[in-house]
Amino acid sequence: MKKSIAHVFIFLSIQAIVSMAVRVVWKLLTGVPDLTVGAIITASVLSNVLALALFLGLRWAEVSPNWLRTRPWMVLAWSVIASVGLVIPSTWLQEQMPELPNLVEEQFGQVLSNRWGYLAVGLLAPMAEEVVFRGAVLRSLLASFRLPWVAIAISALLFAAVHLNPAQMPHAFLVGMLLGWMYWRTGSILPGMAYHWANNSVAYVIYNVYPDPDLKLIDLFGGSQQHVLAAVGFSMLILLPALYQLHVWMRPATPRLH
């Protein structure tokens, strides 16, 4: 448990230090203390690359080609499908909850609206966060707890908390549970990367098509609550079969010892 907390602290420290360094350099170059969207994206890219280099270089997380040698193409495909299927149900569920503060709404919107933002949000963030939270944090927790779902739940809580934004936390926790299950079943971070990439890519596309941050599902579906519920039901017809197929197809490269 202590090792997992240390990994989370190191990940957050990297983000904070890189952000401060970029801010200092930006102020020295321009004389303006406020970061532009380009500087924010640069800080995100650098912090994710540094986290990847540190966690992989020190082998806090291990990446092996063994799982890919099992030709797990169905798992990767169903991971992407499951991610797409969860978008509307998760959004609907969050809309039923009390409204939570969105502390980074403006900044996040600026990043998503920039074409280079996809590099940070759609590509590097899924890689870095899977290496850290599944490859290092959950891997350590699974070694500490006899019940895997306890380890998965703790890792999901840490994954949600590290977003530092209450509005994102319910979805992040739900996704963290799914990603933790996928890692536990396969012993690989690659299914989680596929899922995470699809999730963030959908968020990027949706924001650029519908940039209004206050947009609700009922607005998206013509003001009809029946259409919203139909969309939720249709999405569940995508999500549930995808989860079942993942259950069927997911397996580790080498059998787990019991």
N, C-alpha and C positions, 0 to 999 in steps of 0.2 A: 504494500500500500504506500509506504514512504517513497519507494522508487517511482511509483506512478505519479504521485504528487510532485516530486522533483522534476519529472519530465514535463509536466504541465507548466510548472513555474519557469523552467528553462525556455519553453516555447513562448510563453507570454513575455519573458524578459527579452528574448530576441526581437519580438515585435516592437516592444517599447523602446529598446536601445536604437534599433534601426530607424524608427520613426523620429526619435529625437535627433539622431545624427543627420537625417535628411532635412529636418526642419532647420537645424543650425546652418548646414551648408546652403540651403535655400535662402535663408536670411542674409548670409554673408554675400551671396551672389547678387541678390536683388534688393536687399534692404527691406523686404516685406516679410513680416512674421507669419502671415497666413499662407498655407500651402495651396497651390493650384491642384487641380485634379490630376495633372500629369505627375506632380511630386508625390501625391498620395498613392497613385498606382506604382510609381517607382519604389516607394517604401514597402508596399505590399509584396512586390516582386522580389526585392532584395531579401526581405525577412523570410519569405517562403523558401527561396534558394538556399539561404544560410541554414535554415532549419533542416532542410533535406541533406545538405552536406554534413552537418553536425551529427544528426541522428544516424545517418547511414555510415558516415566515416568512423564514428565511435562504436558502431554496431549495437546501438541501443535498439535499433530495429533492423531486421534482416530481410533482404529481398533475395529470393532464390528462384531460379528458372524451373525448379522441379515441378511446381504445380502447372505451369504452362505446358510442360511435356505430356500432361494427361489429356491435352487437347480439350480444354473446358469451354469450348465456344458456346455451348448452350447456356452455361452458367452466366457468361458475360452478356449474352443477348438478353436473357431473362432478367438480369440485373438492371439493364437499361429500361426494359419494359416496365418492371416494377417501379422504378423511379418515376417514370411518366405517369403511371397509374395512381401514384400517391399524391400528386400535386393538388388536385381539386379536393379530395377528401380531407387532406391535411389543412388546406386553406379554409374549408367549410368548418372543420372542427375548431380551428383557431378563432373564427368569427363568432362562434357560439360562446367563447370564453370572455371574461371581462377584458376590456381593452388594456393592453400593456404598453408602457412607455417605449417608444422607438427612438433610442438615443442617437442612432447613426443614420437616420432616414435620409437626410440631405446628402451626407457624404457618400453613403452607399448608392444613392441614386446617381450622383455625379460619376461614380466609377462605372456603374452599369451602362450609363448613356455614352460612355467613351469606348471607341473600338478597341483601344488597348486594354480596357478594363477586363475584356474577356481573357486576356493572358493571365491576369492576376486571379480573377474569380472563377473562370471556367476551366483553366488548365492547372496552374500552379497550386492554388488553394486545395483542390481535391487531392493532389499528390502529397503535398506536405502534411495535410491534416490526417490522411490515412496512414502515412508513415508514423506520425507522432501518436495518434489516438488509438489506432488499432495495432500497428506494428510495434509500438513501444509500450504505451499505457495499458492497453487491454492484454497484451501478451504477458506483461508483468502481473496484472491482476489475476489472470487465469492460473498462473503458477501459485498464487497466494490463497485462492478460495477453492474449496472443494466443489461448490455449486457454481457452475458456469454462468447461470443467469444472474447471480449476485454480482459477479465480476462485470458482466455485460451492462447491467443497470448502473453500476458505479461509473463505468467508463462513459456511458451515455450522459449521465449527470455532469460529469466533468466536461464532456464535449459541448453540452448545452451552455454550461456556465462560462466557458472560455470565450464564447461569442460576445460576452459583456453587453448584451442588448436584450432586455426582457422580451421584446416583441418577437425575437427570433428563437427564443429558448424552447417553447413547446414543440415546434417543428424540428429543431435540432435534436431534442431529446428523442423524439419518435424515430427520426432517421438514425440517430446513434444506436438505438436498440436494434434496428434492422442491420446496420453495418456490423455491429458487434456479433450478431447471430451468424452473419455471413463469414466473418473472420473465424469464429469458433468452428464452424462446420468445415471450412476449407483449409485453415491454417495459412491463408494467403491474403494479402491486402489488395490484390488485383480486382476481385469482384467488387469490393468496396470502392475502389477507384473508379470503376466503370459506372457504378450507381451514383457516386458523388459527382462525377463529371456530368452525367445526364441531368441530375437534379439542378446543378448550378447553371448548366447550359439552358435549361428550360426557364429558369429565373431570369437569365440574361435576355433571352428572346422575348419573354412576356413583358419585361419592363420596357424594352424598346418598341414593342407594338402598342402597349398600353402604359405610357409613362406616368399616369396619374397615381401617386402613392396611396391615395384614399379610395381607389377603386375597389368595390366589393363584388363578390360573385354575382349578386343579384343585378348589378349594373351591367356586368359582362353578358348576362343572359336575358337582356331585354326587360328587366324589372319583374320577371316572373319567378316566384319562389318554386313553382312546380318545375320549371326548367332547371333551376339550380339543383333540386333534389334528383331530377332525372340525370343531370351531369354527374352528380356524386355516385348515383347507382351505376351508371355506365362505367365510370372510372373504377369502381369496385370490381366490375366484371373484367377489368384489365389487371388490377392489382392482385386479387385473390388467386386467379389461375397462375399468375407469374410467381407468387410466393410458393404455391404448391409445386410448380415446376422446379423452382430453386431447391425446395426440400428434396425433390426426387433426384436432381442432378448433382447437387453439391456434395463433394467428398474431398478429403485431404489427399495430397500427393502420396503420402505414406500413412497407413492406418495408425490411429491413436492407440497408445497403450492404455489398458484399463487395469 
